[in-house]
């Protein structure tokens, strides 16, 4: 009888601990911390077309995008968070409603805090974006930063425009994002 009571108490404790772990596991969610809805801002850009501004990359509207008819490289887009934050992934999407030839091809993403104007940029990664326009996920051990710079070195062949479909900075990255 005493053994039965101990087993029941231990079982209740085990169930309680499993519930706690379950709650903690599923309450961690990935959030796009650079989105304008979360306080992110486009603060500098080499150029932009009137309808397709740099701020469109972080506005949460999947149909908006950035583009420019200024066909000089590199094109540089710089974004800022309200303050220094930890992040685990960058997601860049080339695909958008512009002509496929204009989509960004080779890019480099960097971060800085607190003084990017003093050369404090740290390269996260230089990548070639997927030709089909899908998202390129760059994940890593957590980093900290406040400013993000996207440098575009080439497009997919257009001689009249350059475009990019989306940019996200993810705080807690999971493979199933």
Backbone torsions as a table, in degrees:
resi	resn	phi	psi	omega
1	UNK	NA	-45.5	178.0
2	UNK	-62.9	-41.4	178.9
3	UNK	-63.1	-39.1	177.9
4	UNK	-63.0	-42.6	178.7
5	UNK	-64.1	-42.2	178.6
6	UNK	-63.2	-41.8	178.0
7	UNK	-62.8	-42.7	179.3
8	UNK	-63.9	-42.9	179.1
9	UNK	-64.1	-43.7	179.2
10	UNK	-65.7	-37.0	177.8
11	UNK	-64.4	-43.9	177.7
12	UNK	-61.7	-41.7	178.2
13	UNK	-64.1	-42.4	178.8
14	UNK	-62.7	-45.5	178.4
15	UNK	-62.1	-41.9	177.6
16	UNK	-59.9	-47.2	-179.7
17	UNK	-64.2	-40.2	177.6
18	UNK	-62.4	-42.3	178.3
19	UNK	-62.3	-42.1	178.3
20	UNK	-61.8	-47.4	178.9
21	UNK	-61.6	-40.6	178.8
22	UNK	-60.7	-45.2	179.5
23	UNK	-62.9	-45.3	-179.9
24	UNK	-64.4	-39.5	-178.1
25	UNK	-64.2	-41.6	-174.3
26	UNK	-94.9	-6.0	174.7
27	UNK	-86.5	-11.3	174.2
28	UNK	-81.3	121.4	-178.6
29	UNK	-132.9	153.3	178.6
30	UNK	-81.2	133.3	179.3
31	UNK	-129.9	138.4	176.3
32	UNK	-81.8	97.5	-172.8
33	UNK	-78.6	-12.3	179.2
34	UNK	-91.6	-8.3	-177.8
35	UNK	-59.0	148.1	179.8
36	UNK	-61.1	-29.8	177.6
37	UNK	-64.5	-25.7	177.8
38	UNK	-100.8	13.5	175.5
39	UNK	98.6	-0.3	177.5
40	UNK	-67.9	148.8	-179.4
41	UNK	-139.5	144.2	168.6
42	UNK	-81.0	123.2	-175.3
43	UNK	-115.8	-16.3	178.3
44	UNK	-158.6	144.3	176.7
45	UNK	-153.3	146.9	178.6
46	UNK	-65.6	-47.0	177.4
47	UNK	-163.1	165.6	177.6
48	UNK	-159.5	151.2	173.4
49	UNK	-81.9	152.3	-174.5
50	UNK	-56.5	-39.0	-177.7
51	UNK	-89.1	-17.3	-173.9
52	UNK	-124.3	73.8	-173.3
53	UNK	-80.1	162.5	179.1
54	UNK	-58.5	-34.8	-179.0
55	UNK	-65.1	-19.9	-180.0
56	UNK	-63.1	-26.6	-178.0
57	UNK	-65.7	-22.9	-175.7
58	UNK	-117.4	16.3	-173.5
59	UNK	-90.9	3.8	178.8
60	UNK	70.7	3.1	176.5
61	UNK	-94.6	111.0	-177.2
62	UNK	-64.5	-15.9	-179.0
63	UNK	-92.4	-12.7	179.8
64	UNK	-92.6	158.5	-177.9
65	UNK	-159.1	171.4	175.4
66	UNK	-102.6	142.5	172.6
67	UNK	-152.6	161.8	175.1
68	UNK	-146.2	146.7	174.2
69	UNK	-94.5	-1.8	175.9
70	UNK	-82.8	104.5	-170.1
71	UNK	-90.4	34.8	176.1
72	UNK	-96.8	145.1	178.9
73	UNK	-118.0	148.9	-3.5
74	UNK	-79.8	152.7	167.8
75	UNK	-94.1	136.3	-177.2
76	UNK	-123.3	128.7	176.8
77	UNK	-121.3	129.4	-177.5
78	UNK	-123.9	134.8	-177.4
79	UNK	-126.4	154.7	-179.7
80	UNK	-133.0	141.3	169.0
81	UNK	-88.7	161.7	176.3
82	UNK	-61.2	-30.7	178.7
83	UNK	-156.9	172.9	-179.9
84	UNK	-63.1	130.3	179.7
85	UNK	-138.6	158.4	175.4
86	UNK	-85.7	143.2	177.7
87	UNK	-147.0	157.9	-175.5
88	UNK	-124.7	-6.3	-179.1
89	UNK	-159.8	153.7	172.4
90	UNK	-122.6	136.7	176.9
91	UNK	-124.3	124.9	-179.7
92	UNK	-123.2	135.5	178.0
93	UNK	-123.4	123.2	177.8
94	UNK	-79.1	-39.8	-173.5
95	UNK	-59.7	139.3	177.7
96	UNK	-164.1	-174.8	-176.5
97	UNK	-79.4	-1.7	176.5
98	UNK	-78.1	171.9	178.3
99	UNK	-62.0	139.8	-177.0
100	UNK	-56.0	-34.9	-179.3
101	UNK	-63.1	-23.0	-178.9
102	UNK	-84.1	-16.3	-175.5
103	UNK	-58.6	138.9	177.4
104	UNK	-56.6	143.8	-179.3
105	UNK	-115.1	-71.5	-179.7
106	UNK	-101.0	126.7	-178.0
107	UNK	-136.1	163.6	171.2
108	UNK	-132.9	134.9	178.6
109	UNK	-114.2	131.6	179.6
110	UNK	-130.9	162.3	176.5
111	UNK	-133.7	158.4	178.2
112	UNK	-152.1	153.3	170.5
113	UNK	-169.1	130.4	3.1
114	UNK	-101.6	-6.8	-170.3
115	UNK	-125.6	79.6	-179.5
116	UNK	-64.1	-28.1	-178.6
117	UNK	-71.4	-9.8	179.0
118	UNK	-105.1	20.1	176.3
119	UNK	82.5	20.6	-176.7
120	UNK	-84.8	23.3	-178.1
121	UNK	-76.9	135.4	175.5
122	UNK	-118.2	122.3	-179.2
123	UNK	-69.2	129.4	173.5
124	UNK	-86.4	-52.0	179.2
125	UNK	-171.1	146.7	170.1
126	UNK	-107.4	126.8	-174.2
127	UNK	-139.8	160.4	168.2
128	UNK	-102.4	126.5	-177.4
129	UNK	-77.4	152.6	179.6
130	UNK	-59.4	135.6	-179.1
131	UNK	-64.1	-25.1	-179.1
132	UNK	-82.2	-0.8	176.9
133	UNK	85.9	-0.7	-178.2
134	UNK	-70.1	168.0	-178.7
135	UNK	-67.4	140.1	172.2
136	UNK	-105.5	119.2	-179.3
137	UNK	-100.1	124.3	176.7
138	UNK	-114.7	105.0	-179.9
139	UNK	-114.6	156.6	-171.7
140	UNK	-164.6	172.4	171.3
141	UNK	-60.6	150.9	-176.2
142	UNK	-51.3	139.7	174.7
143	UNK	-126.3	167.9	175.2
144	UNK	-122.7	147.4	177.0
145	UNK	-175.9	166.1	175.7
146	UNK	-122.8	-32.1	-177.7
147	UNK	-112.8	146.1	179.6
148	UNK	-132.8	135.2	-179.4
149	UNK	-123.9	129.6	173.6
150	UNK	-109.9	121.7	175.2
151	UNK	-109.6	125.1	-179.1
152	UNK	-105.2	119.9	-175.8
153	UNK	-100.3	-17.8	179.2
154	UNK	-161.8	161.8	171.6
155	UNK	-116.1	-167.0	-175.5
156	UNK	-97.9	29.4	171.8
157	UNK	119.9	-8.2	-178.6
158	UNK	-71.2	143.2	174.8
159	UNK	-105.7	8.4	-177.5
160	UNK	-125.5	-14.9	179.9
161	UNK	-160.3	163.4	176.9
162	UNK	-132.9	140.9	179.6
163	UNK	-147.3	160.7	178.0
164	UNK	-145.4	139.4	-172.2
165	UNK	-93.1	-28.5	-177.5
166	UNK	-171.1	156.7	-179.7
167	UNK	-147.0	126.7	178.3
168	UNK	-133.6	145.9	172.0
169	UNK	-120.1	118.9	-171.7
170	UNK	-104.7	130.1	-177.7
171	UNK	-75.5	-53.5	-180.0
172	UNK	-118.2	103.3	-175.3
173	UNK	-88.0	134.4	172.0
174	UNK	-126.5	148.7	-178.3
175	UNK	-59.5	-23.2	-178.0
176	UNK	-96.4	21.5	-177.4
177	UNK	-51.3	NA	NA
